Amino acid sequence: MKKEDKKEEKRSFTTTITIENDRRLANYQANKPGGARTTDVVNQALERFLDANKQYADAKPSNDK
């Protein structure tokens, strides 16, 4: 299935980020040709992080709580 064909459910996400990351995000958005939406940047960052940690991200939650 092509990515553009896949319809994804969207969720609101609220959090705070460090001042340094906020500054770097603003710089990135200002310097990237064509700009960049914050949600796109955050989703790309999360995808890269979760792909790098697949053993945790793709495993079913354990009920050991």
N, C-alpha and C positions, 0 to 999 in steps of 0.2 A: 504494500500500500504506500503510495507517495505521501510525503509529508503534507503537501498542500491539500490532499484528499482527506486527510485525517482531521476530524473535527474534535478538538480537545475541550474538555470542560474547564472552565476558568474559575479560580477562587481568589478572593481577596486575601491579601497577606500584609500584615502590619507588623513592623518591627523598628528598632532603632539601629543605626550603624555608627561606627566610630567617626569622629570628626575627620580623621585622616582619610578614611574610605570615602566619606562624603566629598571631601576636597578632590580626591583622585577621580571619583565618578564625574564630578562637574567638569574637571579638566578633560577627561575622556570624551564626554559628550560635546564639549566645545571644540575639541581638536579633530574629532573623527569626521572625515568628509561625509556630508549628508546628515550628520548628527546621529543620535542614538536615543531611543526611548528608554527610560529607567527600567521599565518592566522587561524589555528585551535583554538589557544588560544583566539584570538579576536572574532571569530565567536561564541565560547562557551560563552564567557563573554557577548556578545550582546544578545544571545538567553536567558540567565538567566535574564539579566536586562529587556528585553522586556517581558518575561513571567511574571516577577514580576509586570509589569506595563501594563497588558493586556488591562485595560480600556482605555488607550491612544493608545497603539500600534496596537490594533486590530480594533479600531473604524475608520470609514471613516473620512477623513479630512473634517473639517468644512470650509465653504466658508466665514467666518466672518472676513476676513483680510481687 
